[in-house]
Each structure stands twice: as C-alpha cells, then as structure tokens.
Amino acid sequence: MLNSRVFIAVLVILNSIVLLGQLWPEGAPSFAPIVNIIFLSLSLLFFIFTLLKMRSGR
C-alpha cells in the first residue's frame, strides 16, 4: 500500500474539499459528488487496513 503519510495527506485534502462543499454548497464544483465518493471509499479502506494491521500486532 502507499506510504501512510502520503495516503493520510490525500485523505486530508479530500476531506477539506468535502468540508468546504458542506459549508459553502453554492461554491461546490460540479465534480463534488465524485470527490465525496472517493473520500468515503478511501477512508473506509484506510480504516479497514488499520484495523487489520492492529489485529495482526504490527
């Protein structure tokens, strides 16, 4: 998997875009729904990966 810091940085950037779209819906770009789906999917993968990593004791 990608370097954890890079992956977390991508999630933070996507989260910022999603949050901005929630705070200022009129200014949201046309691709906002796609960014939301990508962010939620990557977050889910990150959480699953982290849980599996913790379970294996690494």
N, C-alpha and C positions, 0 to 999 in steps of 0.2 A: 504494500500500500504506500501511498505518498508519505513523504515526511510529515510527521504530525503537526509541526509548526506551520507548514505551508497549507495543510488541509484546514487547520483551525483559522488561519488568516483568510482563506477563501470563504469559510463559513461566516466569519465576522463581517466581511464585505457584503456578502449576500444578505445577511441579517440586517445590515444597515440599510440596504436598498428596500427590503421588505418593510422595515420600520418606517422609513420615510414615506413609503406608499400608504401606510396606515395613517400616519399623521397628516399627510397632505395628499388626499386621494386625487384631487384635480390635477396635481402635477405628476402623477404616476405615468411612466412611459407605457406605450402600447404593449411592451413585452413583459409587463409586471406579473401577470399570471404565470408565465413560464419561469420567471425568477422565483416566485413563491414555490412552485412545484419542485424546482431544482434544490432550493434551500431545504425544504422539508425532507426530500429524499436523501440528500447528503447528510443532514442531521441525523436521520434515522440510521443510516449506515454507520456513521461515526459512533453513535450510542451503542449499537449492537456490537461493533468491533471492540469498543472499550469494555463493555460488559464481558465479552468472551475473553479478552485479554486478562481482565481481573480474575475471571473464573479459573483460568489456567495457571494463575500465580506468577505471571510475568510482570 
